[in-house]
Amino acid sequence: MNVKEMASKYILKTERVLEDMVRTRRLTVEDEDVTEVVEEAKRYLEDAKFYLERGMAETSLASVSYAEGLLDSLRMLGLLEFSWRNREVRMDERER
């Protein structure tokens, strides 16, 4: 599957979810729930590194985008505090 096909597939899936989703009535979030989402973001980050090392840059980008999206969602809900750095990351910083 090429990148265009992958993008189309994910766009369709996301459109369907947005059409079919149902809000829950849950009013509280447990610490364990936040931890579970953070751990999932970490797994997506590890997947991104794995795919990048194997020359699969598109898949790597998709994986790290998922991780960022999960973290941003928690931040937007007021469950985490952080900011994305407003400076460019040099490639040699990845080695740290």
N, C-alpha and C positions, 0 to 999 in steps of 0.2 A: 504494500500500500504506500503510495507516495504522499508527500506532505499535504498536497491539495486535497486528496481523498481523506486523509486523516482529519484535516481541519473541517471539512464538510461533515464528516461523521460526528465529530464532537459538537459542532454547531447544532446539528439536528437533535442530538441527545439532550443538549442543554435547553433547546427550545421546548422539547417535550416535557422536560422536568418543570420548567417555568410555567407551562400550561397546566400541568397535572398536580403540582404540589399542593399540599394542604398544610396550613399552619396548625401547629399543636398548641394546646392550651397550657403547656408547661411554663410556669412563671419563675422557676428557680433553676439554677445550674449548679450542679455539684462540682467540687474541685476535681473529682475523678473524671468527670466528663471533659473538662478543659484539658486535663493531662492526656486523656485519650486522643484528643484532636491534635495536641502538640506532638505526641508520639507518632501519629500518622504523618504529620508534616515532616518529622525527622526521617521517616521511612522514605517519603517521596524525595527528600534531599539526597539520601543515600542512593536511591535509584538513579537520580540525575547524575551523580558522580560516576556510577557504574556505566551508564549508557554513554557518557561523554568519553570515558576512558576507552570505550570500544568503538569510537568513531560514529556513534549514533546521536549526533548533535540535536536533531529535531526532537527525538524522543526525550533526550536530556532536558531540553528547554520546556517541553510539556510537563515533565515531572517536577522541575523546580517551580514552574508556574503554579502547579497545584499546591505545592508547599507554601508559596507566598500567599495564595488565595486563602488557604486555611488560616494562616497566621493573621492576615488582614481581617478576616471575618471575626476572629476572636477579639482583635483590637477594636473593631467597629462596634462590637457589642459591649465594649468596656470591660472585657474579661482579662485582657493583657495590655500592658503599656510598653510600647517600643516605637522607634521611628526608623524608617529606612534611611541609611546615610545618604546625604545629598552630595556625595563626592564620588568620583569614579574609583572603582576598585582596580588596582593594578594586578596583572596576572601573577606577579611574584607574591602577592598577599595570600593567594590560595595555598601556598606551601606552609603557611604559619599554622 
